[in-house]
Amino acid sequence: MELLQLPQFTFQGSVTAIGEAHGRALRQQIRDFVPMRFDASLEYLRVLGHPDIGPLVDVGRRCLAAYALWHPAGHAEHCAIARGAGVDAAELYTAANMTDMRDVLALGGKLPADAEGCTAVLIPPAFAKSGHAIAAQTWDLNPQDLDYVVAIHRLPDDAPATWSVTCTGCLSLVGMNDRGLAVGTTNIKTHGSKVGVGYMGVLHKMLASRTFAEAAQICETAPRAAAHTYWLASPEQLAEWETTAWSALRRDAVHEPVGRTNHCLWQPHALKQGEPPSASSTARLSRVSERLRADAPHDVATLRAMFADRQDGIDSINRFAEDGEGTSTNSVVVAIPALRTLWTCRGSADRGAWVELRV
């Protein structure tokens, strides 16, 4: 099997110039990405009693307005991407932040069950072969997203330079900046979602930070639309937050590695989950916890092997489209903040061509 290649793009200048260049360079892919994401959401919409995409885009439009107030620079870049690609900014925002927009639309109602979700780990220096902290994750979502995974190198005039592995037309997802701050996320679901900022906007603003404390405060105080976990890594610190639209619980990785999948671990959040933990999420958390202990000390090679693990079949860390679960591993990222380095691939750890990205 030929290994999947990761397309890489560099954009520089003002946030508007970066956005417009992004939109123009990936114009057709972005114009295809938006309806693809909408089609993937129709099952949710029908369960919620909506026969078309209109109510979801209305939520996205209101959340985009909230984002404009909270992070004007990120909003300007997003709108410039939409202009460059010739798509509606609210539709692009809705597609990019799809999981949050669906949760907001459901409000207090029950969400359809699904098997979506990523696997993330934080490795303190004492558990790393090099003595450098490591943060890493898979990014798992719609199998169709695989065709739109790209690496974007941003060189803004007045903010830190960044690399991010994301989707065409989207702001930052999993990435690192030139101050040695790396960010990532996994999806969780709780009741109480509301109009607010989508998760990509939170990550994008965190990645524009110059210090760990600044990025941590952004994560904790953002007017979040829905539940997500976020992790943040620097050469000196590792932490993750289990967040909802209304609260955030911090967990630091100091004395042992931390693993995370897609269900709430904090009891007040667990009581408000939109659905019970899936078999996939519980199996992956058990497996990754086992491998974090068994494979230590860790490096890029041990984490690549962990993320390629298929011991649990369709509930494995490594997720294939042919499993028929409606999700697949679309990218993997291993961040080493002290070295300003991301090791990453498009697709699963054993099907993608790994590349080194340096900020």
N, C-alpha and C positions, 0 to 999 in steps of 0.2 A: 504493500500500500504506500502510495506517495504521501509524504508528510505534508500537512497543511502549512502554508506560508502565512506570515503575519504582515499585512501591508503597513508601511510606516510613512507618516507625513509630518513635515515640519512647517509651522506657520509662525510668523513673527510680526511685531509692531504693536499698535494699540489693540485693545480688546475688540474694537469694531473691525479693524483690519484683519485680525486673526480669525474672527468669526466669518467675515465675508470670504476670505481665502479658503477656509474650511468648506463653506457651503458651495463655492464654485468648483473646488477640486473634486468634491464627492457628490456633485449635484444629482446625478442619476441614481446613485445608491441611496441617497437620502429620500428622493422622491419615491423609491421603491420601499424603503424601510417603513415609512409612516403607514401605508395601507397594510403592509404585512403585519405590523404590530396590532393594528385595529382588527384585522381578521382573526388573529390569535386570541383576542379578547371577547369575541362574540358569544362564546359559551357562557362566560361570566355574565355578560349583559342580559342574555336571555333568561338565565336563572333569576336575575334580579328584576325581571319584568320589563326590560328595555329591548325593543326589537332592533334598534340600530345604534350607531355610535354617537349620536347627537348628545345625549346626556353626559357621556363620558368626556367629550370635548368641552362641554360647558363647565364641568368640574376643572378640567385642565386650564381653561381660560381664566377662571377665578384664582387658581393656584399660581398661574403665571403672574397675575397682578400682585399677589402676595410676595412672590419672589422679587419683583421689581422694587418693592419697598425695602426688602431686607438686604438684597445684594445687587445694587444698581450695575456694577461692573459685569457680574455674571449674566444679568438680564440683558445688558447691551450686547454681550457676546452671543448669547443664544439667539436674540432677534437678528443679529447680523448673519449668523449661520442660516437662519430661515430665509432671509433676503437673498443670500448668495445662491441658495438652492432653489429658490422660487416656490417655497411652501409656506403655508400659514404657520405663524409662530406658535399659536396655541395648540394647533394639531401636532406640531413637532414636540412641544413640551409634554403633551399628553402621551404621545407614543414613547418618548424617552423615559418618562417616569411612570410607566404603565402600571406597575404593581401598586404604587401609592394612589394613583388616580382611581383605580378599581376599588381600593379600600375606602376611599372617601365617598364614592358613589354608593357603596353598601351602607355607610354610616353605621347604625346600630344593628343592622340586619345580619343574617348568617351568610357567610361567603361560601361559594362552592369549594369543595375539597380539591386539593391538587397536590402534586408531588414536587413542586418547584423548590429550588433552594441550593445554596452554596455551602462550601466547607472551608473554614478559616482556622489558622493557627498562629499563635504568637510564641516565639521561642526566646527566652531570656539568654543573655550572653553565656551563663554558666552551662547551658545545655546545647551550645553551638560549638562546632569543631574549631571555628576561627576565633571564638571569643567575642564575635559581633552579634548583636541582636538580629533576629530574622522575623519577618511577618510574611505570611503567604496565604493564598486562598485559590480555590476554584471559583469560577463564575458560571453558574448553571441557570439556564432559563430556556426559552423556546428553542427547539432545535433549528428553526428557521433563522434565528439570530446569528448563527455561525457565519453566514455569508456576509455579515455586516460588521464583523469584529475588526478593529483597526488599532494601531498605536499612534497617538497624536503627541507630537513634541511641540509644546507651546513656549515661545520666547517673547513674553509680553514686555512692553516698555517699562512698566512701573510695578511689577510684581515678580515673584520668583519664577524661574523657568521650571517647566514640568514635563514629565512623560506620563501619559495615561493610556491604559488599555481600556477601550470603550467601544461604542458602536458609532457608525457613521451618523453625523449630525448631532451627536450628543456631547454634553460637557463631560467633566471628569468622572470616571468610575473608579477603577483601582489604579493608583499611581503614586508618584513620588515627585517632590520638588527639590530644587538645588540647595535647600537648607537641610536636606536629609530628613524630611518629614514624609512619611508614606501613609496612605489611607486605603481603606477598603470597607466592604459591607457584606452582610448577608440579610436575607429577607425573613421577617417574622410577621405575624398577623395578630392584631388585637382589635377589639371593639373600641369605639371612641375616635375613629379617624375624623378629620375635619379639613376644611379648606386651609391650606398652608403650603409650606415649601416642600417640593419633592426631594427625594433622597439624593439625586444627582446634584442638585443645587447645594445641598449641605456639604457633600464631598468636595465640590468645586471650590467652595469658599474655604473649607478646611485646608485644601491644597494651596491656596493663595496665602496662607499664614507664614509667618517668619519664625514662630516659636511653637513648641509643643503646648505651652500654656494657652496661647492664643487659639490654636486649633481646637484644643479641648473645650475651651469656653464656647466656641462656635457650635460644636457638637451638642453640648449640654443645653444651650439656651436657644437654639434655632426654633422658629415657629413651625415645627415639623407637621406635615400633613398626615403621616401614618407611621406605623411601627417599622423599625429596622434595627439591626445591630450595626455599629460602626466600630472599626478599629483604627488606631493611630499608633505609629511607630516612629521613634527617632533613634539616634545612636545610643541614647541613655535611657529611654523610657518606652514601655509598651503598655497600652491599655485598650480596653474595649468598653463600649456602652451598649446595654440593652435598652432601647428607647421605644417609647410609644409617642403618640401625639401629645401626651400630657405628662410624661415623666421620663427620667433617664437614670439608670443604675450603672455605675462605673465598676469595672473589675480590672485590676492591674496584674500584669504578668511579671512577677518579681522572683519568686522562689521556685516556680515550676511553670512549665508550658501551659498554655490555655488553648482549648479547642472550642469551636462553635459551629453549630449547624443552623437549623431553622425552626426551633421551638423555644419558647421562653423558659429560662432557668430560674428566674426570680418569681416567687410565689404570687405576689400581687399582680404581676403581668400575666402569669399562667392562668389565673382565675378569669382573665378577660380575653383569652385567646379566641380568635375567630373560628378555630377548629382544633380538634385534638392533635397532638404531635403525630406526624406521619411515620409510618414504618421506616421510610427512607431516612428521615431526620434523626430518629433515635438510633438506627443502625449505624449511620455515618458517625454520629457523635461517639458511640461506643468504640467503633473501629479506630477513629482518629485518636482517641484518648489512649487506647492500647498501643498504637504505633508511636505516639509521642514519647511514651516510656520505653518501649522495646528498642527503638531505633536510635536513641540518643547515644552520643552527641550528634547533632544534626548539621547538615549542610544542604546545598542545592540538590545533590544527588539523593539524599535520603528523603527529601520532600518531594522530589519528582517521583520517586518510587511510591511514596505514600499516596500521592494524588492519582497514581495509576492503578491503585488497588481495586481489584474486582472480586474479592473474596465473598462478598455478600450479594452477588448476583445483581438483580435490578435495584437493590437498595445500597449498592456500593458507593464509595467515595467517587470513583470514576464512573461517570454516567454517559451512556450511549443513547443516541436517538432510537436505535433499533430495539431498545428495551421496551418501547411502547408506553412509557410513563409520561409522555408529554413534555419532557425536559431533557437537556443534554449538557455536558460540560463544554462550554463554548470558548473558554480561555482559562489559563492558569498563570498566576503571577507569584514569584518569590522575590521579596524586597529585602535588601541589605542596606539599611540607611547609612551606616558608617562608611560604606564604600560608594554611596550614591548610585547604586546599581539595582536594576530590575532584571531578573531572569524571567522570561515569559514565552508563552506559545499560544497560538490560536488553535482552538479545539482542545481535546483532552491531552493529558500529560504524555500519553504514548502514541498519539496520532498527530501531534503538532511539531513543527520544527522549532526548537528552542533558540531564542536569540537573547543577547545581552543588550540592554538599553542603559546608557549612562547619562545622568543629568549633570 
